[in-house]
Amino acid sequence: ACFLVREAPGPAPVTSPWDVGEDGLATYNLNAVAKGAAGTTFVNGKTIFETDKIVVCGVPAVVANIATDRIRIDGKMHEIITSTPIPAAGTPVAWRFIIKG
């Protein structure tokens, strides 16, 4: 299972499309696939290693570009290195994340 996780200060309204756990984190389900990053490369001035992962998902319920956002895969939390809408211009139909492995 793959989720976008965001800090959620205070309780969320009952009608919110996310679940807020007692840990103060809002969790958004991602319809996603994850794979390893191939080789050491540079993306937007950041080094991407073979141990890092690439996650491609449908458009999340929220915009996923807040600095404190994380991706949780099978219970393990990962830092987001970069996030890019697909396509880069126009209305996004998917998102591509590169996360620390």
MISEPA-454768 format. One record per residue (C-alpha): residue number from 1; residue in three letters; x, y, z. Coordinates in steps of 0.1 Angstrom, whole numbers. Example, Ala and Ser with C-alpha at 12.3 -4.5 7.8 and 13.67 -1.06 7.14 Angstrom:
// residues 2
r i = 1	aa = ALA	x = 123	y = -45	z = 78 .
r i = 2	aa = SER	x = 137	y = -11	z = 71 .
***
This chain:
// residues 101
r i = 1	aa = ALA	x = 0	y = 0	z = 0 .
r i = 2	aa = CYS	x = 12	y = 35	z = -9 .
r i = 3	aa = PHE	x = 1	y = 67	z = 9 .
r i = 4	aa = LEU	x = 9	y = 104	z = 8 .
r i = 5	aa = VAL	x = 13	y = 115	z = 44 .
r i = 6	aa = ARG	x = 10	y = 151	z = 56 .
r i = 7	aa = GLU	x = 12	y = 167	z = 90 .
r i = 8	aa = ALA	x = -24	y = 177	z = 100 .
r i = 9	aa = PRO	x = -24	y = 202	z = 129 .
r i = 10	aa = GLY	x = -56	y = 200	z = 148 .
r i = 11	aa = PRO	x = -86	y = 177	z = 142 .
r i = 12	aa = ALA	x = -99	y = 174	z = 106 .
r i = 13	aa = PRO	x = -136	y = 180	z = 99 .
r i = 14	aa = VAL	x = -157	y = 148	z = 97 .
r i = 15	aa = THR	x = -164	y = 155	z = 60 .
r i = 16	aa = SER	x = -127	y = 155	z = 51 .
r i = 17	aa = PRO	x = -115	y = 130	z = 24 .
r i = 18	aa = TRP	x = -86	y = 118	z = 45 .
r i = 19	aa = ASP	x = -81	y = 100	z = 78 .
r i = 20	aa = VAL	x = -63	y = 118	z = 106 .
r i = 21	aa = GLY	x = -45	y = 94	z = 130 .
r i = 22	aa = GLU	x = -38	y = 101	z = 166 .
r i = 23	aa = ASP	x = -2	y = 109	z = 155 .
r i = 24	aa = GLY	x = -15	y = 141	z = 138 .
r i = 25	aa = LEU	x = -8	y = 129	z = 103 .
r i = 26	aa = ALA	x = -33	y = 130	z = 74 .
r i = 27	aa = THR	x = -30	y = 100	z = 51 .
r i = 28	aa = TYR	x = -41	y = 100	z = 14 .
r i = 29	aa = ASN	x = -43	y = 67	z = -5 .
r i = 30	aa = LEU	x = -23	y = 67	z = -37 .
r i = 31	aa = ASN	x = -31	y = 44	z = -66 .
r i = 32	aa = ALA	x = 6	y = 39	z = -73 .
r i = 33	aa = VAL	x = 35	y = 18	z = -85 .
r i = 34	aa = ALA	x = 70	y = 20	z = -71 .
r i = 35	aa = LYS	x = 103	y = 9	z = -87 .
r i = 36	aa = GLY	x = 140	y = 14	z = -80 .
r i = 37	aa = ALA	x = 158	y = 43	z = -95 .
r i = 38	aa = ALA	x = 183	y = 31	z = -121 .
r i = 39	aa = GLY	x = 218	y = 43	z = -115 .
r i = 40	aa = THR	x = 231	y = 75	z = -99 .
r i = 41	aa = THR	x = 217	y = 106	z = -116 .
r i = 42	aa = PHE	x = 209	y = 142	z = -109 .
r i = 43	aa = VAL	x = 174	y = 157	z = -109 .
r i = 44	aa = ASN	x = 169	y = 194	z = -103 .
r i = 45	aa = GLY	x = 204	y = 196	z = -87 .
r i = 46	aa = LYS	x = 197	y = 167	z = -64 .
r i = 47	aa = THR	x = 216	y = 133	z = -65 .
r i = 48	aa = ILE	x = 194	y = 103	z = -70 .
r i = 49	aa = PHE	x = 209	y = 70	z = -60 .
r i = 50	aa = GLU	x = 201	y = 34	z = -69 .
r i = 51	aa = THR	x = 186	y = 29	z = -35 .
r i = 52	aa = ASP	x = 160	y = 56	z = -41 .
r i = 53	aa = LYS	x = 126	y = 48	z = -55 .
r i = 54	aa = ILE	x = 104	y = 63	z = -83 .
r i = 55	aa = VAL	x = 67	y = 63	z = -75 .
r i = 56	aa = VAL	x = 41	y = 70	z = -102 .
r i = 57	aa = CYS	x = 5	y = 75	z = -91 .
r i = 58	aa = GLY	x = -28	y = 90	z = -102 .
r i = 59	aa = VAL	x = -35	y = 125	z = -91 .
r i = 60	aa = PRO	x = -36	y = 126	z = -52 .
r i = 61	aa = ALA	x = -66	y = 141	z = -33 .
r i = 62	aa = VAL	x = -43	y = 170	z = -24 .
r i = 63	aa = VAL	x = -15	y = 188	z = -41 .
r i = 64	aa = ALA	x = 17	y = 170	z = -31 .
r i = 65	aa = ASN	x = 44	y = 195	z = -29 .
r i = 66	aa = ILE	x = 46	y = 206	z = 7 .
r i = 67	aa = ALA	x = 81	y = 203	z = 21 .
r i = 68	aa = THR	x = 70	y = 181	z = 50 .
r i = 69	aa = ASP	x = 50	y = 156	z = 29 .
r i = 70	aa = ARG	x = 62	y = 120	z = 29 .
r i = 71	aa = ILE	x = 53	y = 88	z = 10 .
r i = 72	aa = ARG	x = 46	y = 57	z = 31 .
r i = 73	aa = ILE	x = 51	y = 24	z = 13 .
r i = 74	aa = ASP	x = 42	y = -8	z = 32 .
r i = 75	aa = GLY	x = 44	y = 10	z = 65 .
r i = 76	aa = LYS	x = 79	y = 26	z = 59 .
r i = 77	aa = MET	x = 81	y = 64	z = 56 .
r i = 78	aa = HIS	x = 101	y = 79	z = 28 .
r i = 79	aa = GLU	x = 113	y = 115	z = 22 .
r i = 80	aa = ILE	x = 102	y = 131	z = -11 .
r i = 81	aa = ILE	x = 131	y = 143	z = -32 .
r i = 82	aa = THR	x = 111	y = 156	z = -61 .
r i = 83	aa = SER	x = 76	y = 156	z = -73 .
r i = 84	aa = THR	x = 65	y = 163	z = -109 .
r i = 85	aa = PRO	x = 31	y = 164	z = -125 .
r i = 86	aa = ILE	x = 25	y = 143	z = -157 .
r i = 87	aa = PRO	x = 23	y = 160	z = -182 .
r i = 88	aa = ALA	x = 45	y = 189	z = -171 .
r i = 89	aa = ALA	x = 20	y = 214	z = -187 .
r i = 90	aa = GLY	x = -17	y = 214	z = -186 .
r i = 91	aa = THR	x = -40	y = 194	z = -164 .
r i = 92	aa = PRO	x = -21	y = 166	z = -145 .
r i = 93	aa = VAL	x = -33	y = 130	z = -150 .
r i = 94	aa = ALA	x = -6	y = 115	z = -128 .
r i = 95	aa = TRP	x = 23	y = 124	z = -105 .
r i = 96	aa = ARG	x = 59	y = 111	z = -104 .
r i = 97	aa = PHE	x = 78	y = 112	z = -71 .
r i = 98	aa = ILE	x = 114	y = 104	z = -64 .
r i = 99	aa = ILE	x = 118	y = 93	z = -28 .
r i = 100	aa = LYS	x = 147	y = 84	z = -6 .
r i = 101	aa = GLY	x = 150	y = 46	z = -4 .
***
